[in-house]
């Protein structure tokens, strides 16, 4: 199987417990579940409906605040933003709005308004979304297309331990809707492909990229 990001040949390993095969790209460090495991959107929705995203929950708010605290010092004061794949909640968008950033939300299931298809944003954020994507490369490309020149893309997804044995014990891939896994290196490769500069990662689950001006 070739890597869905950089097209190099991958190495396949199997999680003996689940029987699931994973394809591991050494050059860009992308790991993806075998496409036979990808679920139709209705099956995914049933699981997402169980997520309890209560805007009043202090823990949930603190969780987004950590993301905002990492991202905003790197991106200055954008005029507008898009929260891509927000789920049911508008909480992250509300936090950004409180900081005077005019923020749209989009989610294919819960907020399917596609006005973002024709707008440009100075900042696009997407938290705990990329691990669900069948084709993250094309989504990455679409998001970069929606950025203004010099705009920022800030993503949150747990970085995998780049070792098959450690990976098998890792909790994050056990959610059946989590199908693809990244390292900062993967986002560096994507950044290079689509005219972005890799600005920063937090060593755990966050990256910030900047679209080049030319
Ligand atoms: Zn690759």
Boltz pocket constraint, residues with backbone or C-beta under 6 A from the ligand:
constraints:
  - pocket:
      binder: B
      contacts: [[A, 3], [A, 4], [A, 5], [A, 6], [A, 7], [A, 8], [A, 25], [A, 26], [A, 27], [A, 28], [A, 29], [A, 30]]
      max_distance: 6.0
